[in-house]
């Protein structure tokens, strides 16, 4: 059985499933997807996302606002805490820093990140951290805000082994996405080989970043199997070992799952 630790189910392409979410869920079950964590990126879409997944007890939620979102509500820590009181919410985020898509004075990103960290500490729910071309500031803010008190995961890992080690020292797990299957992702390959077995997760980030052999096409949680296979190949173990370990790690980190 497989767990997709990071997906955006309200954004996937349902065309192959007659635009019927229930048919997608049936297909996911048939392909041994045991559990999914559906990730929030803005609060405007959150009520509809909650309504979509509410009937399915094997789907958990996060609550948060992505660092690239510039329109809509920018939540305070108290607002995040209130939303996270729902037991279906098992994590805060996705949050973090992104200097690739945002330019200029990014103090607002830093403040948003800090608010999410405070909400995570208050609720004792782990953080889901996005970082892109901002590794120094990401680590600095995590340290300044004492994020190690609650920990979490660096999702869709794209950095190097040094960053991974520093993140793990701050009580964070490392999550590998379809990027681990890309031939030129050498730093990610290196990290996938070296991360201790009790500190990694696997994810799809669907509908984005489909793994080989689906690269360039819409991504689905079922493709987490391909992510697991590539991690297994890099580590020189069976895919069953990676699946079992990743599942155990997910349930240890997300205690409400």
Secondary structure as GFF3:
##gff-version 3
##sequence-region A 1 257
A	DSSP	beta_strand	2	7	.	.	.	ID=ss1
A	DSSP	three_ten_helix	9	11	.	.	.	ID=ss2
A	DSSP	three_ten_helix	15	17	.	.	.	ID=ss3
A	DSSP	alpha_helix	21	30	.	.	.	ID=ss4
A	DSSP	beta_strand	33	38	.	.	.	ID=ss5
A	DSSP	alpha_helix	46	53	.	.	.	ID=ss6
A	DSSP	beta_strand	59	63	.	.	.	ID=ss7
A	DSSP	alpha_helix	77	83	.	.	.	ID=ss8
A	DSSP	beta_strand	89	98	.	.	.	ID=ss9
A	DSSP	alpha_helix	107	123	.	.	.	ID=ss10
A	DSSP	beta_strand	126	132	.	.	.	ID=ss11
A	DSSP	alpha_helix	135	144	.	.	.	ID=ss12
A	DSSP	three_ten_helix	147	149	.	.	.	ID=ss13
A	DSSP	beta_strand	152	154	.	.	.	ID=ss14
A	DSSP	alpha_helix	161	169	.	.	.	ID=ss15
A	DSSP	beta_strand	172	176	.	.	.	ID=ss16
A	DSSP	three_ten_helix	178	181	.	.	.	ID=ss17
A	DSSP	alpha_helix	186	194	.	.	.	ID=ss18
A	DSSP	three_ten_helix	197	199	.	.	.	ID=ss19
A	DSSP	beta_strand	200	202	.	.	.	ID=ss20
A	DSSP	three_ten_helix	221	223	.	.	.	ID=ss21
A	DSSP	alpha_helix	224	235	.	.	.	ID=ss22
A	DSSP	alpha_helix	239	253	.	.	.	ID=ss23
###
